[in-house]
């Protein structure tokens, strides 16, 4: 029995396996989720704190690019209910909106980073922004004036 054909077959199997592995790694995913949670509490106009009868909710592994609204998270929210607090406990940034359905410009030009909390603002919706979609040029600050 010749060893050379066996060696060639083994080499071909290794090469085919490596190519298949690279193909699996290179295939982009169509949808992804942030790692972590976003915690929100419900507020009602005219009342100081969160609605005590409505406990805070966790949005686990929120989907990138999805717009979360008050009515989606709290289906029984009062007519003018809003997110009284939003805590970003994910690995990516989120944009907060004072309009429903993430309409119009975000509340702040820069997204809310992981580990940040906003309390007392009237937020009606928020969206998880994939890190790859963030443009670093948008977040550069000018150096202070010389003086």
C-alpha positions in Angstrom: 0.0 0.0 0.0 1.3 3.4 -0.9 1.4 6.2 1.7 1.4 9.0 -0.8 -2.3 8.8 -1.8 -3.4 8.6 1.9 -1.3 11.7 2.7 -2.9 13.5 -0.2 -6.4 12.5 1.0 -5.6 13.7 4.5 -4.3 17.0 3.1 -7.4 17.5 1.0 -9.7 16.8 4.0 -7.8 19.3 6.2 -8.0 21.9 3.4 -11.7 21.3 2.9 -12.4 21.5 6.6 -10.4 24.8 6.9 -12.3 26.3 4.0 -15.7 25.2 5.5 -14.7 26.7 8.8 -13.7 30.0 7.2 -17.0 30.1 5.3 -19.0 29.6 8.5 -17.1 32.4 10.2 -17.3 34.8 7.2 -21.1 34.5 6.7 -22.7 37.7 8.1 -25.7 37.4 10.4 -28.9 39.2 9.4 -30.0 40.1 12.9 -28.2 40.3 16.2 -28.9 41.2 19.8 -27.1 43.3 22.3 -25.6 41.3 25.2 -27.2 42.3 28.4 -30.4 44.0 29.4 -32.2 47.4 29.3 -34.2 48.2 32.5 -37.1 50.6 32.2 -39.6 52.0 34.6 -43.0 53.6 33.7 -43.9 57.1 34.6 -47.1 59.1 34.3 -47.4 62.9 33.7 -48.3 64.8 36.9 -46.7 62.2 39.2 -43.2 62.6 40.6 -41.8 59.1 40.6 -42.3 55.8 38.8 -45.7 54.2 39.0 -45.4 52.0 42.0 -48.2 49.7 40.9 -46.1 48.9 37.7 -42.8 47.2 38.4 -39.7 48.0 36.4 -39.2 45.7 33.4 -36.1 44.1 31.8 -35.7 43.9 28.0 -33.3 40.9 27.7 -30.9 40.9 24.9 -32.6 43.7 22.9 -32.4 43.4 19.1 -30.1 45.7 17.3 -32.0 48.4 15.4 -35.4 47.6 17.0 -37.4 50.5 18.3 -38.9 49.8 21.7 -42.0 51.9 22.6 -43.8 52.4 25.9 -46.9 50.5 24.6 -44.7 47.6 23.4 -43.0 47.2 26.8 -46.1 48.2 28.9 -49.2 47.3 26.9 -51.5 48.6 29.8 -49.6 51.9 30.2 -51.8 55.0 30.8 -52.5 57.2 27.7 -49.6 59.6 28.3 -47.2 57.1 30.0 -43.5 57.3 29.3 -40.3 55.7 30.3 -39.3 57.5 33.5 -36.0 55.7 33.7 -33.9 53.8 31.3 -30.8 51.9 32.4 -28.5 50.6 29.7 -26.9 47.3 31.0 -25.9 46.1 27.5 -22.6 46.0 25.7 -23.7 48.6 23.1 -25.2 52.1 23.0 -28.8 53.1 22.7 -30.5 56.2 21.4 -33.4 57.7 23.4 -36.3 59.5 21.7 -38.9 61.9 23.2 -41.2 60.9 20.3 -43.0 57.6 19.8 -41.7 55.0 17.4 -38.2 56.5 17.4 -39.4 59.4 15.2 -37.4 62.5 14.7 -34.0 63.2 16.1 -32.8 61.3 19.2 -33.0 63.1 22.6 -29.2 63.5 22.6 -26.8 63.6 19.7 -24.6 61.0 21.2 -26.1 57.7 22.2 -26.4 56.5 25.8 -23.4 54.3 26.5 -23.4 51.0 28.3 -23.6 51.4 32.1 -25.5 54.7 32.0 -28.9 55.5 33.4 -31.3 58.3 32.6 -33.9 59.1 35.3 -36.7 61.7 35.1 -36.6 62.3 31.4 -39.7 61.9 29.3 -38.6 59.1 26.9 -41.3 57.5 24.7 -39.0 55.1 22.7 -35.4 53.9 22.4 -33.4 52.0 19.8 -30.3 49.8 20.2 -27.6 50.9 17.8 -25.2 48.2 16.6 -21.6 49.3 17.3 -20.6 48.9 13.7 -23.3 51.5 12.7 -21.8 54.2 15.0 -19.6 56.7 13.2 -16.6 57.7 15.3 -16.5 61.0 13.6 -19.9 62.0 15.1 -18.5 61.8 18.6 -15.2 63.7 18.3 -15.0 66.8 20.4 -13.1 69.9 19.5 -9.9 70.7 21.5 -10.3 73.5 24.1 -9.3 76.9 22.8 -5.7 77.8 23.4 -5.3 80.4 26.0 
